[in-house]
Amino acid sequence: MRAGVSFILLVFNLFWVFPAASFELTRSAACLQELRALSPGWAPQTDAGPPELWDFDGQNGAQFYDVDFAALYQLTGHKSIDEILRTRKASGKTNHVLDIFGSGLMVENQALADSVTGIRLGPLLRETDDPYTRDLFAQRPPTPPEILGDATNPKTWEALRTSMKERDIPSMDFVAMRPMGGWKQKPFTRTADQNAAAVALMVENVLTVLSKEGQFYFSVSVPQAPGDLRDNRILKNLVKRIEAETPYRLDLIAHQSSINTTYQLSGVLHPK
């Protein structure tokens, strides 16, 4: 009973923070419930992790993102993250950027962004004895605001919405998700259904904060999922629902990763 009351209060509170997101919150909750049913014994992590550093956090982070998003850019008529932000800025639009599983360091020219926010389990590691890494971070701007927590945990997204409200960010205009290793290390990415349910959960969460003209690009490694995940029933239903009930469309592609031979599922959520 207590868990049910807590969920009701969570949805009630978030309705007042982001009224338009209230319907999508119920979708996110349903996706999380399905992912848990597919992953016995698993639950979202409740605490933040230790400081971490991925190759995508480095100097060439934008290059990794753009290579894996290249096929998606062909669908949306863009060339790179930098080009997307420059085009929006030139037309007078805002550029509020969210990086899931990262700190937003793929925005190399942060003057193009009105805000940059990262969602990651552990804070970006900046203190190190390694001379290469130390010199690398000496060349980078300060780390953008980070929301620390498990991206599958509703409380992490509640913390994001609270942070957005405090910083006068009405919605996110460009969202990226390109986890280097954090995705395939999760216990819920062992089967095709688990991967599909996890992707659906991330898409539904992003819908709660995405602007009407916003875009969400993602690419995840799913080496243990046989076949083409685009044919999975969960993702097929997600694509149909988004097409029927939202102002967006979801396009999915399957390809090999830019850095290894693992199977890659990529997608873009963008206005119709």
C-alpha positions as a Markdown table, in Angstrom:
| # | Residue | x | y | z |
|---|---|---|---|---|
| 1 | Met | 0.0 | 0.0 | 0.0 |
| 2 | Arg | 2.8 | 2.4 | 0.9 |
| 3 | Ala | 4.5 | 1.8 | -2.5 |
| 4 | Gly | 1.3 | 2.6 | -4.3 |
| 5 | Val | 0.8 | 5.8 | -2.3 |
| 6 | Ser | 4.3 | 6.9 | -3.0 |
| 7 | Phe | 3.8 | 6.4 | -6.8 |
| 8 | Ile | 0.6 | 8.4 | -6.7 |
| 9 | Leu | 2.3 | 11.2 | -4.9 |
| 10 | Leu | 5.2 | 11.1 | -7.3 |
| 11 | Val | 2.9 | 11.5 | -10.3 |
| 12 | Phe | 0.9 | 14.2 | -8.6 |
| 13 | Asn | 4.0 | 16.3 | -7.7 |
| 14 | Leu | 5.5 | 15.9 | -11.2 |
| 15 | Phe | 2.1 | 17.0 | -12.8 |
| 16 | Trp | 2.6 | 20.4 | -11.1 |
| 17 | Val | 6.2 | 20.6 | -12.3 |
| 18 | Phe | 5.5 | 19.5 | -15.9 |
| 19 | Pro | 1.8 | 19.4 | -16.5 |
| 20 | Ala | 2.2 | 18.2 | -20.1 |
| 21 | Ala | 4.4 | 15.3 | -19.0 |
| 22 | Ser | 1.8 | 13.7 | -16.6 |
| 23 | Phe | 0.5 | 11.3 | -19.3 |
| 24 | Glu | 3.9 | 10.2 | -20.4 |
| 25 | Leu | 4.8 | 9.5 | -16.7 |
| 26 | Thr | 2.3 | 6.7 | -16.7 |
| 27 | Arg | 3.8 | 5.3 | -19.8 |
| 28 | Ser | 7.3 | 5.4 | -18.2 |
| 29 | Ala | 5.9 | 3.6 | -15.2 |
| 30 | Ala | 4.4 | 0.9 | -17.4 |
| 31 | Cys | 7.7 | 0.4 | -19.3 |
| 32 | Leu | 9.6 | 0.1 | -16.0 |
| 33 | Gln | 7.1 | -2.5 | -14.8 |
| 34 | Glu | 7.5 | -4.5 | -18.0 |
| 35 | Leu | 11.3 | -4.3 | -17.8 |
| 36 | Arg | 11.3 | -5.6 | -14.2 |
| 37 | Ala | 8.9 | -8.4 | -15.1 |
| 38 | Leu | 11.4 | -9.4 | -17.9 |
| 39 | Ser | 14.4 | -9.2 | -15.4 |
| 40 | Pro | 13.6 | -11.2 | -12.3 |
| 41 | Gly | 15.6 | -10.0 | -9.3 |
| 42 | Trp | 16.6 | -6.7 | -10.9 |
| 43 | Ala | 15.6 | -3.3 | -9.7 |
| 44 | Pro | 16.9 | 0.2 | -10.5 |
| 45 | Gln | 20.0 | 1.2 | -8.5 |
| 46 | Thr | 19.0 | 3.7 | -5.8 |
| 47 | Asp | 22.4 | 5.3 | -5.1 |
| 48 | Ala | 24.8 | 7.1 | -7.3 |
| 49 | Gly | 28.0 | 5.3 | -8.3 |
| 50 | Pro | 31.7 | 6.3 | -7.9 |
| 51 | Pro | 33.4 | 8.7 | -10.2 |
| 52 | Glu | 33.9 | 7.3 | -13.7 |
| 53 | Leu | 35.5 | 8.1 | -17.0 |
| 54 | Trp | 34.6 | 6.8 | -20.4 |
| 55 | Asp | 36.4 | 7.3 | -23.7 |
| 56 | Phe | 33.3 | 9.3 | -24.9 |
| 57 | Asp | 34.0 | 11.8 | -22.1 |
| 58 | Gly | 37.3 | 12.7 | -23.7 |
| 59 | Gln | 38.4 | 15.2 | -26.3 |
| 60 | Asn | 37.0 | 13.3 | -29.3 |
| 61 | Gly | 33.6 | 12.5 | -27.7 |
| 62 | Ala | 31.6 | 14.4 | -30.3 |
| 63 | Gln | 33.3 | 12.3 | -33.1 |
| 64 | Phe | 32.1 | 9.0 | -31.5 |
| 65 | Tyr | 28.6 | 10.3 | -31.2 |
| 66 | Asp | 28.5 | 11.7 | -34.8 |
| 67 | Val | 29.8 | 8.4 | -36.3 |
| 68 | Asp | 27.2 | 6.3 | -34.6 |
| 69 | Phe | 24.5 | 8.9 | -35.4 |
| 70 | Ala | 25.5 | 9.3 | -39.1 |
| 71 | Ala | 22.8 | 7.0 | -40.5 |
| 72 | Leu | 20.2 | 8.9 | -38.3 |
| 73 | Tyr | 21.4 | 12.2 | -39.7 |
| 74 | Gln | 20.5 | 11.0 | -43.2 |
| 75 | Leu | 16.9 | 10.6 | -41.9 |
| 76 | Thr | 16.7 | 14.1 | -40.4 |
| 77 | Gly | 18.8 | 16.0 | -42.9 |
| 78 | His | 21.6 | 16.9 | -40.5 |
| 79 | Lys | 25.4 | 16.3 | -40.5 |
| 80 | Ser | 26.6 | 16.5 | -36.8 |
| 81 | Ile | 25.6 | 17.6 | -33.3 |
| 82 | Asp | 27.5 | 20.9 | -33.9 |
| 83 | Glu | 25.5 | 21.5 | -37.1 |
| 84 | Ile | 22.2 | 20.8 | -35.4 |
| 85 | Leu | 22.9 | 23.3 | -32.6 |
| 86 | Arg | 24.2 | 25.9 | -35.0 |
| 87 | Thr | 21.1 | 25.7 | -37.3 |
| 88 | Arg | 18.8 | 26.0 | -34.3 |
| 89 | Lys | 20.7 | 28.9 | -32.9 |
| 90 | Ala | 20.8 | 30.7 | -36.2 |
| 91 | Ser | 17.0 | 30.5 | -36.5 |
| 92 | Gly | 16.5 | 31.9 | -33.0 |
| 93 | Lys | 15.6 | 28.6 | -31.3 |
| 94 | Thr | 16.8 | 27.5 | -27.9 |
| 95 | Asn | 19.4 | 24.8 | -27.4 |
| 96 | His | 18.8 | 23.0 | -24.1 |
| 97 | Val | 20.9 | 19.8 | -24.3 |
| 98 | Leu | 20.6 | 16.6 | -22.3 |
| 99 | Asp | 23.2 | 13.8 | -22.5 |
| 100 | Ile | 22.0 | 10.4 | -21.0 |
| 101 | Phe | 24.8 | 8.2 | -19.7 |
| 102 | Gly | 27.2 | 11.2 | -20.1 |
| 103 | Ser | 28.0 | 14.8 | -19.1 |
| 104 | Gly | 27.3 | 16.6 | -22.3 |
| 105 | Leu | 30.9 | 16.9 | -23.4 |
| 106 | Met | 29.9 | 16.1 | -27.0 |
| 107 | Val | 28.9 | 19.7 | -27.2 |
| 108 | Glu | 32.4 | 21.0 | -28.0 |
| 109 | Asn | 31.3 | 24.6 | -28.5 |
| 110 | Gln | 29.2 | 25.2 | -25.4 |
| 111 | Ala | 28.5 | 28.7 | -26.6 |
| 112 | Leu | 26.0 | 27.1 | -28.9 |
| 113 | Ala | 24.0 | 25.7 | -26.0 |
| 114 | Asp | 21.6 | 27.6 | -23.7 |
| 115 | Ser | 22.2 | 24.8 | -21.2 |
| 116 | Val | 23.9 | 21.4 | -21.0 |
| 117 | Thr | 22.9 | 18.7 | -18.5 |
| 118 | Gly | 24.2 | 15.2 | -18.0 |
| 119 | Ile | 22.5 | 12.1 | -16.5 |
| 120 | Arg | 25.1 | 9.5 | -15.3 |
| 121 | Leu | 25.4 | 7.0 | -12.6 |
| 122 | Gly | 28.7 | 8.4 | -11.2 |
| 123 | Pro | 30.2 | 11.8 | -11.5 |
| 124 | Leu | 32.7 | 12.5 | -14.2 |
| 125 | Leu | 36.2 | 11.7 | -13.0 |
| 126 | Arg | 38.4 | 14.7 | -13.1 |
| 127 | Glu | 41.0 | 14.0 | -10.5 |
| 128 | Thr | 43.6 | 11.5 | -11.8 |
| 129 | Asp | 47.3 | 10.7 | -11.6 |
| 130 | Asp | 47.4 | 9.8 | -15.3 |
| 131 | Pro | 49.2 | 12.6 | -17.2 |
| 132 | Tyr | 47.3 | 12.1 | -20.4 |
| 133 | Thr | 43.9 | 12.3 | -18.7 |
| 134 | Arg | 45.0 | 15.3 | -16.6 |
| 135 | Asp | 46.1 | 17.2 | -19.7 |
| 136 | Leu | 42.9 | 16.2 | -21.5 |
| 137 | Phe | 40.7 | 17.7 | -18.8 |
| 138 | Ala | 42.9 | 20.8 | -18.6 |
| 139 | Gln | 41.7 | 21.6 | -22.1 |
| 140 | Arg | 38.0 | 21.1 | -21.4 |
| 141 | Pro | 35.5 | 23.6 | -19.9 |
| 142 | Pro | 34.0 | 22.9 | -16.5 |
| 143 | Thr | 31.8 | 19.9 | -16.3 |
| 144 | Pro | 28.1 | 20.8 | -17.0 |
| 145 | Pro | 25.5 | 20.1 | -14.3 |
| 146 | Glu | 25.1 | 16.4 | -13.7 |
| 147 | Ile | 22.1 | 14.5 | -12.5 |
| 148 | Leu | 23.6 | 11.5 | -10.7 |
| 149 | Gly | 21.6 | 8.3 | -10.6 |
| 150 | Asp | 20.4 | 5.2 | -12.4 |
| 151 | Ala | 18.8 | 6.4 | -15.7 |
| 152 | Thr | 16.2 | 3.6 | -15.2 |
| 153 | Asn | 15.1 | 5.0 | -11.8 |
| 154 | Pro | 12.1 | 7.3 | -11.9 |
| 155 | Lys | 13.7 | 9.4 | -9.1 |
| 156 | Thr | 16.6 | 10.3 | -11.4 |
| 157 | Trp | 14.2 | 11.8 | -13.8 |
| 158 | Glu | 12.3 | 13.5 | -11.0 |
| 159 | Ala | 15.6 | 15.1 | -10.0 |
| 160 | Leu | 16.2 | 16.2 | -13.6 |
| 161 | Arg | 12.8 | 17.9 | -13.8 |
| 162 | Thr | 13.4 | 19.6 | -10.5 |
| 163 | Ser | 16.8 | 20.8 | -11.7 |
| 164 | Met | 15.3 | 22.1 | -15.0 |
| 165 | Lys | 12.6 | 24.0 | -13.1 |
| 166 | Glu | 15.3 | 25.6 | -10.8 |
| 167 | Arg | 17.3 | 26.6 | -13.8 |
| 168 | Asp | 14.4 | 27.9 | -15.9 |
| 169 | Ile | 14.7 | 25.2 | -18.5 |
| 170 | Pro | 11.2 | 24.6 | -20.0 |
| 171 | Ser | 12.1 | 21.5 | -22.0 |
| 172 | Met | 15.0 | 19.8 | -23.7 |
| 173 | Asp | 15.7 | 20.6 | -27.4 |
| 174 | Phe | 18.5 | 18.1 | -28.1 |
| 175 | Val | 18.9 | 14.8 | -26.3 |
| 176 | Ala | 21.6 | 12.2 | -26.9 |
| 177 | Met | 22.2 | 8.8 | -25.5 |
| 178 | Arg | 25.3 | 6.9 | -26.5 |
| 179 | Pro | 26.6 | 4.8 | -23.6 |
| 180 | Met | 30.0 | 3.3 | -24.3 |
| 181 | Gly | 29.9 | 0.5 | -21.8 |
| 182 | Gly | 27.2 | 1.2 | -19.3 |
| 183 | Trp | 24.4 | -0.3 | -21.3 |
| 184 | Lys | 25.6 | -3.8 | -22.1 |
| 185 | Gln | 26.9 | -4.2 | -18.6 |
| 186 | Lys | 23.4 | -3.9 | -17.2 |
| 187 | Pro | 21.7 | -7.2 | -16.1 |
| 188 | Phe | 18.6 | -6.2 | -18.1 |
| 189 | Thr | 20.3 | -6.3 | -21.5 |
| 190 | Arg | 20.7 | -10.1 | -21.9 |
| 191 | Thr | 17.7 | -10.8 | -24.2 |
| 192 | Ala | 16.1 | -9.0 | -27.1 |
| 193 | Asp | 12.9 | -8.3 | -25.1 |
| 194 | Gln | 15.0 | -6.8 | -22.2 |
| 195 | Asn | 16.9 | -4.5 | -24.6 |
| 196 | Ala | 13.7 | -3.5 | -26.3 |
| 197 | Ala | 11.9 | -2.8 | -23.0 |
| 198 | Ala | 14.9 | -0.7 | -21.8 |
| 199 | Val | 15.0 | 1.3 | -25.0 |
| 200 | Ala | 11.2 | 1.9 | -24.7 |
| 201 | Leu | 11.7 | 3.1 | -21.1 |
| 202 | Met | 14.4 | 5.6 | -22.1 |
| 203 | Val | 12.2 | 6.9 | -25.0 |
| 204 | Glu | 9.2 | 7.3 | -22.7 |
| 205 | Asn | 11.3 | 9.1 | -20.1 |
| 206 | Val | 12.7 | 11.5 | -22.7 |
| 207 | Leu | 9.1 | 12.3 | -23.9 |
| 208 | Thr | 8.4 | 13.8 | -20.5 |
| 209 | Val | 11.0 | 16.5 | -21.0 |
| 210 | Leu | 11.4 | 16.9 | -24.8 |
| 211 | Ser | 10.3 | 20.2 | -26.5 |
| 212 | Lys | 7.8 | 20.1 | -29.3 |
| 213 | Glu | 10.6 | 20.6 | -31.9 |
| 214 | Gly | 13.1 | 18.6 | -30.0 |
| 215 | Gln | 15.1 | 15.6 | -31.1 |
| 216 | Phe | 16.4 | 12.5 | -29.3 |
| 217 | Tyr | 19.3 | 10.6 | -30.9 |
| 218 | Phe | 20.4 | 7.3 | -29.4 |
| 219 | Ser | 22.6 | 4.3 | -30.1 |
| 220 | Val | 23.1 | 1.3 | -27.8 |
| 221 | Ser | 25.2 | -1.8 | -28.1 |
| 222 | Val | 23.2 | -5.0 | -27.8 |
| 223 | Pro | 25.7 | -7.8 | -28.6 |
| 224 | Gln | 23.7 | -10.6 | -27.0 |
| 225 | Ala | 20.4 | -9.8 | -28.8 |
| 226 | Pro | 20.0 | -12.0 | -31.9 |
| 227 | Gly | 18.2 | -10.8 | -34.9 |
| 228 | Asp | 17.0 | -7.3 | -35.7 |
| 229 | Leu | 15.5 | -5.6 | -32.7 |
| 230 | Arg | 13.4 | -3.5 | -35.0 |
| 231 | Asp | 11.2 | -6.5 | -35.4 |
| 232 | Asn | 10.7 | -6.9 | -31.7 |
| 233 | Arg | 7.0 | -6.6 | -30.6 |
| 234 | Ile | 7.9 | -4.1 | -27.8 |
| 235 | Leu | 9.6 | -1.7 | -30.2 |
| 236 | Lys | 7.0 | -2.2 | -32.9 |
| 237 | Asn | 4.3 | -1.2 | -30.4 |
| 238 | Leu | 6.3 | 1.8 | -29.3 |
| 239 | Val | 6.8 | 3.1 | -32.8 |
| 240 | Lys | 3.0 | 2.8 | -33.5 |
| 241 | Arg | 2.1 | 4.5 | -30.2 |
| 242 | Ile | 4.4 | 7.4 | -30.8 |
| 243 | Glu | 3.1 | 7.8 | -34.3 |
| 244 | Ala | -0.6 | 7.7 | -33.2 |
| 245 | Glu | -0.4 | 9.7 | -29.9 |
| 246 | Thr | 2.4 | 12.2 | -30.1 |
| 247 | Pro | 3.7 | 14.9 | -32.5 |
| 248 | Tyr | 6.8 | 12.8 | -33.1 |
| 249 | Arg | 7.9 | 9.8 | -35.0 |
| 250 | Leu | 10.5 | 7.2 | -34.0 |
| 251 | Asp | 12.9 | 5.8 | -36.7 |
| 252 | Leu | 15.1 | 2.9 | -35.9 |
| 253 | Ile | 18.1 | 1.4 | -37.7 |
| 254 | Ala | 20.4 | -1.6 | -37.0 |
| 255 | His | 24.1 | -1.5 | -37.8 |
| 256 | Gln | 27.6 | -2.3 | -36.4 |
| 257 | Ser | 29.2 | -0.1 | -33.8 |
| 258 | Ser | 31.8 | 2.5 | -34.9 |
| 259 | Ile | 34.3 | 1.1 | -32.4 |
| 260 | Asn | 33.8 | -2.7 | -32.5 |
| 261 | Thr | 31.8 | -5.4 | -34.2 |
| 262 | Thr | 28.9 | -5.5 | -31.7 |
| 263 | Tyr | 25.3 | -5.2 | -32.9 |
| 264 | Gln | 24.1 | -1.6 | -32.6 |
| 265 | Leu | 20.5 | -0.4 | -32.3 |
| 266 | Ser | 20.1 | 3.3 | -33.1 |
| 267 | Gly | 17.1 | 5.6 | -33.3 |
| 268 | Val | 15.9 | 9.1 | -33.5 |
| 269 | Leu | 12.7 | 10.6 | -32.0 |
| 270 | His | 11.9 | 13.7 | -34.0 |
| 271 | Pro | 8.9 | 15.9 | -35.0 |
| 272 | Lys | 6.7 | 14.5 | -37.8 |
